[in-house]
Amino acid sequence: MSSNSLVELDRLHLVHPVASYRGHERAGVRVLKSAKGATVTDSTGHSMVDGFAGLWCVNVGYGVDSIVEAAAKQMRELPYATGYFSLGSEPAIRLAAELAERAPGDLNHVYFTLGGSDAVDSTVRFIRYYQIARGRPAKDQFISVEQGYHGSSTVGAGLTALPAFHQGFGVPFHWQHKIPSHYSYRNPVGSDPAAIIAASTAALRAKVEEIGGAERVAAFYLEPIQGSGGVLVPPPGWVKAMRDLCRELDILFVADEVITGFGRTGPLFACEDEGVVPDLMTTAKGLTSGYVPMGAVFLSDHVYDTIADAAGQGVVGHGYTYSAHPVSAAVALEVLRLYEAGLLENGRKAGARLMAGLHSLADHPLVGEVRGRGMLAAVELVTDKARKTPLPAAAEPARRIFDRAWDNGLVIRAFANGVMGYAPPLCCTDADIDAIIERTRMTLDQTLEDTAVRAAMA
């Protein structure tokens, strides 16, 4: 089938996620054909360094034969096993044990999902059950952080705090609330870490009181680094301060590590950076490096035990057909082995090189801020550094910057407000990182010549 035929078939039949449907129909699809390491190639033969690891997920890189073999071996031996009826499979059992051993603190119980969105949905159900089980049914309100992302399922989209995921969908629900982001580059209190932490803890206290007090609030959700909001890195101590406040107020603390988990920021889990142990934690993406679908909810001992004791011999009525899928689990076990066989260390070295390279671009006329941690970074573009003026909408940053980078041989995330997002595979070589920096500079120079950008800077 020719590439042109694929473009037309896609236009007629395939509904793409988070897309302008009519806009996509006009532009047509770019068909990815193959990939190896940190490089992807499209159907025209154009090769690019994947500076975004697919969708923050191909942490180990593409084309790793041992992962393919692990999946093939499991498919031949046992391609499916339900977790219902007290049945299971060896890969899923071993994976749960391996993850519990490595998770922070007492996160010793693992419920497997298909991805991040249904992991977040599962936490809401577990938390509701937990609060009712402990005799606190009035604790039914949930709080998250502006510019945070917690999936695009019906419930998760309400916890997500990005307008595109709300418009036209009737969310958030009345029981879903938000506090302002720590966003240090544009925080009203300035960039001082202590001031930001004080403002965020005060905002959470105020929101709790506004809702009706701690006796009404079930849980608080955050990402250790906000991903889809623009790779917003909190100041040191922020995550710990929010966790400590939740403990004081008897509010469950949920860490969404769907993006940050599995070496993306350096350690296996970003919570480790501040010694934080959540009550619940969600993961996906890097769990299988995107090779097959899988997510996971980690439950602390006290959450799990409260639910289990309340149910007694009765069932806890939450489950998915593909929970603990043996093929996904076999893949995840091999991916975990690869992380600990050198990929985490390579990711730390590559991340230091990435951050140094991006910081070398700070003197560019368009660069307002460079931020990140490990292999998760962003460059925020402005037309006036002193005023922090965003790129004008007329410059169509999300489309034009992505297109320029693509043509230059680089895949990045281009946000609508002019932020360039990076999340390369942990397998990147020095040459891969250097290519990301060089091609970013080319993209910045081309964006500087954009007519709409020049007009805004005049």
MARSE-647843 format. One record per residue (C-alpha): residue number from 1; residue in three letters; x, y, z. Coordinates in steps of 0.5 Angstrom, whole numbers, plus 500, padded with zeros to 3 digits. Example, Ala and Ser with C-alpha at 12.3 -4.5 7.8 and 13.67 -1.06 7.14 Angstrom:
// MARSE-647843
     k     r    c1    c2    c3
     1   Ala   525   491   516
     2   Ser   527   498   514
END
This chain:
// MARSE-647843
     k     r    c1    c2    c3
     1   Met   500   500   500
     2   Ser   503   507   498
     3   Ser   504   512   503
     4   Asn   499   517   499
     5   Ser   494   511   500
     6   Leu   495   511   508
     7   Val   495   518   508
     8   Glu   488   518   505
     9   Leu   486   512   509
    10   Asp   488   516   515
    11   Arg   484   522   513
    12   Leu   478   518   512
    13   His   478   513   518
    14   Leu   483   514   524
    15   Val   481   519   529
    16   His   487   522   532
    17   Pro   488   523   540
    18   Val   488   531   542
    19   Ala   488   533   535
    20   Ser   484   538   531
    21   Tyr   480   533   527
    22   Arg   479   538   521
    23   Gly   486   541   521
    24   His   489   534   521
    25   Glu   484   532   515
    26   Arg   487   538   512
    27   Ala   494   537   513
    28   Gly   494   529   513
    29   Val   498   524   517
    30   Arg   506   523   518
    31   Val   507   516   517
    32   Leu   512   513   522
    33   Lys   516   507   518
    34   Ser   521   505   523
    35   Ala   526   506   529
    36   Lys   532   504   532
    37   Gly   535   507   538
    38   Ala   534   514   539
    39   Thr   532   515   531
    40   Val   525   515   528
    41   Thr   524   515   520
    42   Asp   518   516   517
    43   Ser   515   513   510
    44   Thr   519   518   506
    45   Gly   526   516   509
    46   His   527   522   513
    47   Ser   530   521   520
    48   Met   530   524   526
    49   Val   532   524   533
    50   Asp   526   523   537
    51   Gly   527   528   543
    52   Phe   520   526   546
    53   Ala   521   519   546
    54   Gly   514   518   543
    55   Leu   510   521   548
    56   Trp   515   521   554
    57   Cys   515   514   554
    58   Val   520   510   550
    59   Asn   525   511   555
    60   Val   530   505   553
    61   Gly   530   507   546
    62   Tyr   527   503   540
    63   Gly   528   496   537
    64   Val   531   493   543
    65   Asp   531   485   541
    66   Ser   531   483   548
    67   Ile   524   486   549
    68   Val   521   483   543
    69   Glu   524   476   545
    70   Ala   521   477   552
    71   Ala   514   479   548
    72   Ala   514   473   543
    73   Lys   516   468   548
    74   Gln   511   470   553
    75   Met   506   470   547
    76   Arg   508   463   545
    77   Glu   507   460   552
    78   Leu   501   464   555
    79   Pro   499   470   551
    80   Tyr   493   472   556
    81   Ala   491   470   563
    82   Thr   486   473   567
    83   Gly   487   476   574
    84   Tyr   479   475   575
    85   Phe   477   468   579
    86   Ser   484   468   583
    87   Leu   488   467   577
    88   Gly   494   470   575
    89   Ser   501   469   571
    90   Glu   508   468   573
    91   Pro   510   475   569
    92   Ala   505   479   573
    93   Ile   506   476   580
    94   Arg   514   477   579
    95   Leu   513   484   576
    96   Ala   509   486   582
    97   Ala   514   484   587
    98   Glu   520   487   583
    99   Leu   516   494   583
   100   Ala   514   493   590
   101   Glu   521   492   592
   102   Arg   523   498   589
   103   Ala   518   503   590
   104   Pro   518   508   596
   105   Gly   517   506   603
   106   Asp   511   502   604
   107   Leu   508   502   597
   108   Asn   507   494   597
   109   His   501   493   593
   110   Val   500   494   585
   111   Tyr   494   494   581
   112   Phe   496   494   574
   113   Thr   492   498   568
   114   Leu   493   499   561
   115   Gly   496   506   562
   116   Gly   496   512   566
   117   Ser   489   515   565
   118   Asp   486   508   567
   119   Ala   491   508   573
   120   Val   488   515   575
   121   Asp   481   513   575
   122   Ser   483   507   579
   123   Thr   486   511   584
   124   Val   479   515   585
   125   Arg   475   509   586
   126   Phe   480   506   591
   127   Ile   480   512   595
   128   Arg   473   513   595
   129   Tyr   472   506   597
   130   Tyr   478   507   603
   131   Gln   474   513   605
   132   Ile   468   510   606
   133   Ala   471   504   609
   134   Arg   474   508   615
   135   Gly   467   511   616
   136   Arg   469   518   613
   137   Pro   464   518   607
   138   Ala   464   525   607
   139   Lys   471   526   605
   140   Asp   469   526   597
   141   Gln   472   532   594
   142   Phe   479   532   590
   143   Ile   484   537   589
   144   Ser   489   537   584
   145   Val   494   543   581
   146   Glu   493   548   575
   147   Gln   497   546   569
   148   Gly   497   539   571
   149   Tyr   495   533   567
   150   His   492   526   570
   151   Gly   489   523   563
   152   Ser   484   524   559
   153   Ser   479   519   561
   154   Thr   472   522   564
   155   Val   474   522   571
   156   Gly   482   524   570
   157   Ala   480   529   565
   158   Gly   477   533   571
   159   Leu   483   532   575
   160   Thr   487   535   569
   161   Ala   487   542   569
   162   Leu   488   544   562
   163   Pro   483   548   558
   164   Ala   483   543   552
   165   Phe   481   537   556
   166   His   475   541   559
   167   Gln   472   544   553
   168   Gly   466   541   551
   169   Phe   466   535   555
   170   Gly   462   538   562
   171   Val   468   537   566
   172   Pro   471   538   571
   173   Phe   466   535   576
   174   His   463   539   582
   175   Trp   468   535   587
   176   Gln   474   536   583
   177   His   478   543   585
   178   Lys   484   546   583
   179   Ile   490   550   586
   180   Pro   495   555   583
   181   Ser   501   551   580
   182   His   508   553   583
   183   Tyr   510   555   575
   184   Ser   516   559   578
   185   Tyr   518   563   571
   186   Arg   511   566   572
   187   Asn   509   565   579
   188   Pro   506   572   582
   189   Val   510   571   588
   190   Gly   516   571   584
   191   Ser   521   565   583
   192   Asp   524   565   590
   193   Pro   523   557   592
   194   Ala   521   559   600
   195   Ala   516   564   597
   196   Ile   513   559   592
   197   Ile   512   553   597
   198   Ala   509   558   602
   199   Ala   504   560   597
   200   Ser   502   553   595
   201   Thr   501   551   602
   202   Ala   497   557   603
   203   Ala   493   555   597
   204   Leu   492   548   599
   205   Arg   490   550   606
   206   Ala   485   555   603
   207   Lys   482   551   598
   208   Val   481   545   604
   209   Glu   477   551   608
   210   Glu   473   553   602
   211   Ile   471   546   600
   212   Gly   468   545   608
   213   Gly   475   543   611
   214   Ala   479   537   612
   215   Glu   473   532   613
   216   Arg   471   533   606
   217   Val   477   532   602
   218   Ala   479   525   600
   219   Ala   486   526   596
   220   Phe   491   531   593
   221   Tyr   494   530   586
   222   Leu   500   532   584
   223   Glu   506   531   579
   224   Pro   513   531   581
   225   Ile   514   535   575
   226   Gln   508   538   571
   227   Gly   509   535   564
   228   Ser   503   537   559
   229   Gly   503   543   563
   230   Gly   510   545   560
   231   Val   515   541   564
   232   Leu   514   546   570
   233   Val   519   544   575
   234   Pro   517   545   582
   235   Pro   523   548   587
   236   Pro   526   544   591
   237   Gly   522   542   597
   238   Trp   516   543   594
   239   Val   513   536   593
   240   Lys   515   534   600
   241   Ala   512   541   603
   242   Met   505   539   600
   243   Arg   506   531   602
   244   Asp   507   534   609
   245   Leu   501   538   609
   246   Cys   497   533   606
   247   Arg   499   528   612
   248   Glu   497   534   617
   249   Leu   490   535   614
   250   Asp   489   527   614
   251   Ile   488   528   606
   252   Leu   491   522   602
   253   Phe   497   524   597
   254   Val   497   521   590
   255   Ala   504   522   586
   256   Asp   502   522   579
   257   Glu   509   519   576
   258   Val   506   517   569
   259   Ile   511   521   566
   260   Thr   517   522   571
   261   Gly   517   515   573
   262   Phe   522   510   571
   263   Gly   529   514   570
   264   Arg   526   520   567
   265   Thr   529   525   572
   266   Gly   534   521   574
   267   Pro   532   516   580
   268   Leu   527   510   578
   269   Phe   522   514   581
   270   Ala   522   522   582
   271   Cys   519   522   589
   272   Glu   526   519   591
   273   Asp   529   526   590
   274   Glu   526   529   596
   275   Gly   525   522   600
   276   Val   517   523   599
   277   Val   513   516   600
   278   Pro   506   517   597
   279   Asp   499   514   599
   280   Leu   498   512   592
   281   Met   502   513   586
   282   Thr   501   512   579
   283   Thr   506   510   573
   284   Ala   505   508   566
   285   Lys   509   510   560
   286   Gly   516   508   562
   287   Leu   514   502   565
   288   Thr   514   498   559
   289   Ser   518   503   555
   290   Gly   511   504   551
   291   Tyr   513   497   547
   292   Val   506   495   550
   293   Pro   500   498   554
   294   Met   501   498   561
   295   Gly   500   502   567
   296   Ala   500   501   575
   297   Val   497   504   581
   298   Phe   502   503   587
   299   Leu   498   502   594
   300   Ser   501   503   601
   301   Asp   500   498   606
   302   His   495   502   610
   303   Val   490   504   604
   304   Tyr   490   497   601
   305   Asp   489   494   608
   306   Thr   483   499   610
   307   Ile   480   497   603
   308   Ala   482   489   604
   309   Asp   479   489   611
   310   Ala   473   493   610
   311   Ala   471   488   604
   312   Gly   473   482   608
   313   Gln   471   476   604
   314   Gly   467   480   599
   315   Val   469   482   593
   316   Val   472   489   591
   317   Gly   468   491   585
   318   His   474   494   581
   319   Gly   477   490   575
   320   Tyr   479   491   568
   321   Thr   480   485   563
   322   Tyr   487   486   561
   323   Ser   489   488   568
   324   Ala   496   484   569
   325   His   497   482   562
   326   Pro   502   477   562
   327   Val   505   479   555
   328   Ser   505   487   558
   329   Ala   508   484   565
   330   Ala   514   480   561
   331   Val   516   486   557
   332   Ala   516   490   563
   333   Leu   520   485   567
   334   Glu   525   486   561
   335   Val   525   493   561
   336   Leu   526   494   569
   337   Arg   532   489   568
   338   Leu   535   494   562
   339   Tyr   534   500   567
   340   Glu   538   497   572
   341   Ala   543   494   567
   342   Gly   546   501   565
   343   Leu   540   505   562
   344   Leu   539   509   569
   345   Glu   546   511   569
   346   Asn   546   513   562
   347   Gly   540   517   563
   348   Arg   543   521   568
   349   Lys   549   522   564
   350   Ala   545   524   558
   351   Gly   541   528   562
   352   Ala   546   532   565
   353   Arg   549   533   558
   354   Leu   542   535   555
   355   Met   541   540   561
   356   Ala   548   543   559
   357   Gly   546   544   552
   358   Leu   540   547   553
   359   His   542   552   558
   360   Ser   548   554   553
   361   Leu   542   557   548
   362   Ala   540   561   554
   363   Asp   543   567   550
   364   His   538   566   544
   365   Pro   534   572   543
   366   Leu   527   568   544
   367   Val   529   564   550
   368   Gly   526   566   556
   369   Glu   527   560   561
   370   Val   531   553   560
   371   Arg   528   548   566
   372   Gly   528   541   567
   373   Arg   531   535   571
   374   Gly   535   529   568
   375   Met   532   527   561
   376   Leu   525   532   562
   377   Ala   526   539   560
   378   Ala   523   545   557
   379   Val   525   551   553
   380   Glu   520   557   554
   381   Leu   520   562   548
   382   Val   518   569   549
   383   Thr   519   576   545
   384   Asp   521   580   550
   385   Lys   525   577   556
   386   Ala   524   583   561
   387   Arg   517   582   560
   388   Lys   516   575   559
   389   Thr   512   576   553
   390   Pro   509   569   550
   391   Leu   510   568   543
   392   Pro   504   571   539
   393   Ala   498   566   537
   394   Ala   499   569   530
   395   Ala   506   565   530
   396   Glu   502   558   531
   397   Pro   508   556   536
   398   Ala   505   549   536
   399   Arg   505   548   529
   400   Arg   510   552   526
   401   Ile   515   550   531
   402   Phe   514   543   531
   403   Asp   514   543   523
   404   Arg   521   547   523
   405   Ala   524   542   528
   406   Trp   521   536   524
   407   Asp   524   538   518
   408   Asn   531   539   522
   409   Gly   531   532   524
   410   Leu   528   533   531
   411   Val   522   531   534
   412   Ile   520   535   540
   413   Arg   513   537   544
   414   Ala   511   544   541
   415   Phe   506   547   546
   416   Ala   501   552   544
   417   Asn   504   558   549
   418   Gly   511   557   545
   419   Val   514   552   550
   420   Met   519   547   547
   421   Gly   519   540   551
   422   Tyr   524   535   551
   423   Ala   524   528   554
   424   Pro   529   524   550
   425   Pro   530   516   551
   426   Leu   535   514   556
   427   Cys   539   511   551
   428   Cys   541   517   548
   429   Thr   549   517   546
   430   Asp   553   524   546
   431   Ala   552   525   539
   432   Asp   544   524   540
   433   Ile   544   529   545
   434   Asp   549   534   541
   435   Ala   544   533   535
   436   Ile   538   535   539
   437   Ile   542   542   541
   438   Glu   544   543   534
   439   Arg   537   542   531
   440   Thr   534   546   537
   441   Arg   538   552   535
   442   Met   537   552   528
   443   Thr   529   551   530
   444   Leu   530   557   534
   445   Asp   534   561   529
   446   Gln   528   560   524
   447   Thr   523   562   529
   448   Leu   526   568   530
   449   Glu   525   570   523
   450   Asp   518   568   523
   451   Thr   514   574   521
   452   Ala   509   574   526
   453   Val   515   573   531
   454   Arg   519   579   528
   455   Ala   512   583   528
   456   Ala   511   582   536
   457   Met   519   584   537
   458   Ala   519   590   533
END
